[in-house]
Amino acid sequence: MEAKGFSSLTLDGLARESGVTRQTIYNLFATKTGLLEALFDQIALDGGMERMRNVMTAADPASMLRGFIEIFSTFWSRDRLLIRRIHGIAAIDPEFGAAVEARNQRRRFAATRVIEMLDRRSGRDAAGKERRIATLHALTSFEVFDALAESCGNADEAARLLPGIVDRAISLRS
């Protein structure tokens, strides 16, 4: 199926390639979106995203921020080529695009929680909150991580640099 391109990714095509009945695939996934969600769930599990639950319940906001950045740095660096392909397909396929956007919204909700916790701990009012959320969301995106890794020459260096970049960008002084 990969050799035929993303346009061949259909539930019927998956059934043929897998050697199972079409009904089996429909019972498992119901729709192409269901298939993509299952695929992305597996990629997330393989990439360690289950650790996000512990990060989001951390009592210390600074630890929460560090964990948030570390989890996404690790996730993005794990299989950059696959994630690049997924994002490329998402740009031209509406169902892929919607599935990727749903994952990005989850990251935005988590970024919102991190910023709210940081603001609460520092006694900061709501001024600039949306900018800080948008900044954290953007800086933890695959596109930013991938560009940073390319400019550094490797993902490990990008992961090392990203916390300092985020700290300066969402500085509690601004």
C-alpha contacts under 8 A as a table, 3 or more apart, distances in Angstrom:
res1	aa1	res2	aa2	distance
1	M	4	K	5.26
1	M	5	G	6.69
1	M	6	F	7.92
1	M	8	S	6.49
1	M	9	L	7.05
1	M	13	G	7.79
1	M	14	L	7.80
1	M	17	E	7.05
2	E	5	G	5.28
2	E	6	F	6.95
4	K	7	S	7.49
4	K	8	S	6.06
5	G	8	S	5.88
5	G	9	L	7.55
6	F	9	L	5.29
6	F	89	I	7.29
7	S	10	T	7.59
8	S	13	G	6.53
9	L	13	G	6.27
9	L	14	L	6.68
10	T	13	G	5.00
10	T	14	L	6.02
10	T	32	K	6.57
11	L	14	L	5.02
11	L	15	A	6.18
11	L	22	R	7.18
11	L	25	I	6.37
11	L	26	Y	6.97
11	L	31	T	7.26
11	L	32	K	6.40
11	L	35	L	7.99
12	D	15	A	5.14
12	D	16	R	6.36
12	D	22	R	5.77
12	D	25	I	7.83
13	G	16	R	5.09
13	G	17	E	6.12
14	L	17	E	5.11
14	L	18	S	5.87
14	L	25	I	7.52
15	A	18	S	5.12
15	A	19	G	5.94
15	A	20	V	5.19
15	A	21	T	5.75
15	A	22	R	5.17
15	A	24	T	7.70
15	A	25	I	6.05
16	R	19	G	5.28
16	R	20	V	6.62
16	R	21	T	7.48
16	R	22	R	7.61
20	V	24	T	6.56
20	V	25	I	7.50
21	T	24	T	5.27
21	T	25	I	6.84
22	R	25	I	5.33
22	R	26	Y	6.28
23	Q	26	Y	4.96
23	Q	27	N	5.94
24	T	27	N	5.08
24	T	28	L	6.23
25	I	28	L	5.11
25	I	29	F	6.04
25	I	30	A	7.28
26	Y	29	F	5.31
26	Y	30	A	4.39
26	Y	31	T	6.87
27	N	30	A	5.76
29	F	32	K	7.17
29	F	33	T	7.96
29	F	34	G	4.82
29	F	35	L	5.14
29	F	38	A	7.75
30	A	34	G	6.16
30	A	35	L	7.70
31	T	34	G	5.00
31	T	35	L	6.38
32	K	35	L	4.93
32	K	36	L	6.17
32	K	95	E	7.48
33	T	36	L	5.01
33	T	37	E	6.10
33	T	95	E	6.28
33	T	96	F	7.65
33	T	99	A	6.88
34	G	37	E	5.09
34	G	38	A	6.22
35	L	38	A	5.16
35	L	39	L	6.17
36	L	39	L	4.95
36	L	40	F	5.99
36	L	96	F	7.20
36	L	99	A	6.78
37	E	40	F	5.08
37	E	41	D	5.91
37	E	99	A	6.74
38	A	41	D	5.03
38	A	42	Q	6.27
39	L	42	Q	5.23
39	L	43	I	6.31
40	F	43	I	4.97
40	F	44	A	6.03
41	D	44	A	5.05
41	D	45	L	6.20
42	Q	45	L	5.06
42	Q	46	D	6.07
43	I	46	D	5.08
43	I	47	G	6.02
44	A	47	G	4.97
44	A	48	G	6.32
44	A	49	M	5.21
44	A	50	E	7.60
44	A	75	F	7.69
45	L	48	G	5.31
45	L	49	M	5.62
45	L	50	E	6.19
46	D	49	M	7.70
47	G	74	T	7.36
47	G	75	F	5.03
47	G	78	R	6.61
48	G	51	R	6.01
48	G	71	I	7.25
48	G	74	T	7.97
48	G	75	F	6.77
49	M	52	M	5.55
49	M	71	I	6.82
49	M	75	F	7.30
50	E	53	R	6.25
51	R	54	N	5.59
51	R	55	V	6.62
51	R	71	I	7.42
52	M	55	V	4.95
52	M	56	M	6.05
52	M	67	G	7.89
52	M	68	F	7.10
52	M	71	I	7.13
53	R	56	M	5.28
53	R	57	T	6.45
54	N	57	T	5.29
54	N	58	A	6.32
55	V	58	A	5.30
55	V	63	S	7.65
55	V	64	M	5.24
55	V	67	G	5.71
55	V	68	F	6.50
56	M	64	M	6.31
56	M	68	F	7.97
56	M	110	A	7.35
56	M	113	R	7.67
56	M	114	V	7.58
57	T	64	M	7.80
58	A	61	P	6.98
58	A	63	S	6.86
58	A	64	M	5.69
59	A	63	S	7.97
59	A	64	M	7.71
60	D	63	S	5.32
60	D	64	M	6.26
61	P	64	M	4.79
61	P	65	L	6.15
61	P	114	V	6.67
61	P	117	M	5.52
61	P	118	L	5.21
61	P	121	R	7.19
62	A	65	L	5.11
62	A	66	R	6.23
62	A	118	L	7.03
63	S	66	R	5.08
63	S	67	G	5.97
64	M	67	G	5.17
64	M	68	F	6.00
64	M	114	V	6.52
65	L	68	F	5.06
65	L	69	I	6.27
65	L	114	V	6.12
66	R	69	I	5.30
66	R	70	E	6.06
66	R	163	P	6.86
67	G	70	E	4.98
67	G	71	I	5.96
68	F	71	I	5.39
68	F	72	F	6.44
69	I	72	F	5.38
69	I	73	S	6.00
69	I	140	T	6.57
69	I	162	L	7.46
69	I	163	P	6.57
70	E	73	S	5.04
70	E	74	T	6.01
70	E	159	A	7.16
71	I	74	T	5.22
71	I	75	F	6.01
72	F	75	F	4.86
72	F	76	W	5.87
72	F	140	T	6.50
73	S	76	W	5.30
73	S	77	S	6.04
73	S	140	T	7.57
73	S	145	F	7.12
73	S	158	A	7.89
73	S	159	A	5.38
74	T	77	S	5.25
74	T	78	R	6.03
74	T	159	A	7.49
75	F	78	R	5.32
75	F	79	D	7.61
76	W	79	D	6.58
76	W	80	R	5.92
76	W	83	I	7.38
76	W	142	F	6.04
76	W	145	F	7.09
76	W	146	D	7.60
77	S	80	R	5.47
77	S	146	D	7.99
77	S	155	A	5.60
77	S	156	D	7.74
79	D	82	L	5.57
79	D	83	I	6.39
80	R	83	I	5.11
80	R	84	R	5.94
80	R	146	D	7.37
81	L	84	R	5.03
81	L	85	R	6.22
82	L	85	R	5.11
82	L	86	I	6.21
83	I	86	I	4.96
83	I	87	H	6.11
83	I	142	F	7.89
84	R	87	H	5.16
84	R	88	G	6.02
85	R	88	G	4.95
85	R	89	I	6.10
86	I	89	I	5.19
86	I	90	A	6.04
86	I	96	F	7.60
87	H	90	A	4.86
87	H	91	A	6.35
87	H	97	G	7.74
87	H	100	V	7.34
88	G	91	A	5.28
88	G	92	I	7.11
89	I	92	I	5.43
89	I	93	D	5.81
89	I	96	F	6.56
89	I	97	G	7.48
90	A	93	D	5.22
90	A	94	P	6.66
90	A	95	E	7.44
90	A	96	F	4.52
90	A	97	G	3.87
90	A	98	A	7.57
90	A	100	V	6.71
91	A	94	P	7.59
91	A	96	F	7.91
91	A	97	G	6.04
92	I	97	G	7.41
93	D	96	F	5.39
93	D	97	G	5.93
94	P	97	G	4.83
94	P	98	A	6.03
95	E	98	A	5.16
95	E	99	A	6.25
96	F	99	A	5.13
96	F	100	V	6.16
97	G	100	V	5.22
97	G	101	E	6.01
98	A	101	E	5.00
98	A	102	A	6.11
99	A	102	A	5.15
99	A	103	R	6.57
100	V	103	R	5.15
100	V	104	N	6.25
101	E	104	N	4.86
101	E	105	Q	6.13
102	A	105	Q	5.09
102	A	106	R	6.51
103	R	106	R	5.12
103	R	107	R	6.53
104	N	107	R	5.06
104	N	108	R	6.25
104	N	141	S	7.94
105	Q	108	R	4.86
105	Q	109	F	6.20
106	R	109	F	5.13
106	R	110	A	6.30
107	R	110	A	5.05
107	R	111	A	6.05
107	R	137	H	6.77
108	R	111	A	4.89
108	R	112	T	6.09
108	R	133	I	7.42
108	R	134	A	7.75
108	R	137	H	5.47
109	F	112	T	5.03
109	F	113	R	6.43
110	A	113	R	5.11
110	A	114	V	6.31
111	A	114	V	5.07
111	A	115	I	6.21
111	A	133	I	5.92
111	A	136	L	6.19
111	A	137	H	5.87
112	T	115	I	5.25
112	T	116	E	6.06
112	T	133	I	5.48
113	R	116	E	5.07
113	R	117	M	6.11
114	V	117	M	5.20
114	V	118	L	6.20
115	I	118	L	5.01
115	I	119	D	5.99
115	I	129	K	7.31
115	I	132	R	6.96
115	I	133	I	6.21
116	E	119	D	5.09
116	E	120	R	6.01
116	E	129	K	7.89
117	M	120	R	5.08
117	M	121	R	6.15
118	L	121	R	5.22
118	L	122	S	6.21
119	D	122	S	5.16
119	D	123	G	5.87
119	D	124	R	4.87
119	D	125	D	7.03
119	D	126	A	7.93
119	D	172	L	7.73
120	R	123	G	5.12
120	R	124	R	6.33
121	R	124	R	7.77
122	S	172	L	7.67
124	R	127	A	7.96
124	R	172	L	7.85
126	A	129	K	5.22
128	G	131	R	5.24
128	G	132	R	6.28
128	G	174	S	7.78
129	K	132	R	5.13
129	K	133	I	6.18
130	E	133	I	5.04
130	E	134	A	6.07
131	R	134	A	5.10
131	R	135	T	6.00
132	R	135	T	4.98
132	R	136	L	6.10
132	R	169	A	7.78
132	R	170	I	5.33
133	I	136	L	5.23
133	I	137	H	6.03
134	A	137	H	5.05
134	A	138	A	6.02
135	T	138	A	5.12
135	T	139	L	6.01
135	T	166	V	8.00
135	T	169	A	6.99
135	T	170	I	6.89
136	L	139	L	5.18
136	L	140	T	6.15
136	L	166	V	6.66
136	L	169	A	7.99
136	L	170	I	7.09
137	H	140	T	5.44
137	H	141	S	6.40
138	A	141	S	5.23
138	A	144	V	7.11
139	L	144	V	5.87
139	L	145	F	7.28
139	L	162	L	7.92
139	L	166	V	6.75
140	T	144	V	6.87
140	T	145	F	6.72
141	S	144	V	5.51
141	S	145	F	6.27
142	F	145	F	5.05
142	F	146	D	5.79
143	E	146	D	5.21
143	E	147	A	6.13
144	V	147	A	5.19
144	V	148	L	6.08
145	F	148	L	5.12
145	F	149	A	6.05
145	F	155	A	7.97
145	F	158	A	6.79
145	F	159	A	7.94
145	F	162	L	7.98
146	D	149	A	5.04
146	D	150	E	6.12
146	D	155	A	7.67
147	A	150	E	5.08
147	A	151	S	6.21
148	L	151	S	5.12
148	L	152	C	6.07
148	L	155	A	7.90
148	L	158	A	5.58
149	A	152	C	5.09
149	A	153	G	5.81
149	A	154	N	4.93
149	A	155	A	4.61
149	A	156	D	7.64
149	A	157	E	6.87
149	A	158	A	4.85
149	A	159	A	7.98
150	E	153	G	5.09
150	E	154	N	6.32
150	E	155	A	7.66
151	S	154	N	7.93
152	C	155	A	7.62
152	C	157	E	6.21
152	C	158	A	6.36
153	G	157	E	7.59
154	N	157	E	5.73
154	N	158	A	6.65
155	A	158	A	4.96
155	A	159	A	6.11
156	D	159	A	5.08
156	D	160	R	6.23
157	E	160	R	4.95
157	E	161	L	6.20
158	A	161	L	5.15
158	A	162	L	5.94
159	A	162	L	5.38
159	A	163	P	7.48
160	R	163	P	6.86
161	L	164	G	5.76
161	L	165	I	6.48
162	L	165	I	5.02
162	L	166	V	6.09
163	P	166	V	5.13
163	P	167	D	6.05
164	G	167	D	5.01
164	G	168	R	6.22
165	I	168	R	5.35
165	I	169	A	6.09
166	V	169	A	4.99
166	V	170	I	6.03
167	D	170	I	5.51
167	D	171	S	5.56
168	R	171	S	5.04
170	I	174	S	7.39
171	S	174	S	5.74
